[in-house]
Amino acid sequence: MLAEEPWNFTQSLNDGQWAMATMLIHMDDIDFAYLKARASEEDTLDVLAEIVKKAKKIKKKINKNKPKEADGQTE
């Protein structure tokens, strides 16, 4: 449901989806201290928190469903 998406304030839903995809791809490299500081300056900390929460949940599902061989591990 659109109303539940944390990026409703953006100009389009695609903006939020791109933000989420970018976060998922680069999550291990993101400087979250800087990102939180910028979100604070822009008064969007609540939105950032929701996107991070959702991204972590998705990342956890992806990792859970990833075949062990993908990590170089075998049984």
Beta strands, then each sheet from edge to edge (+ up, - down):
end
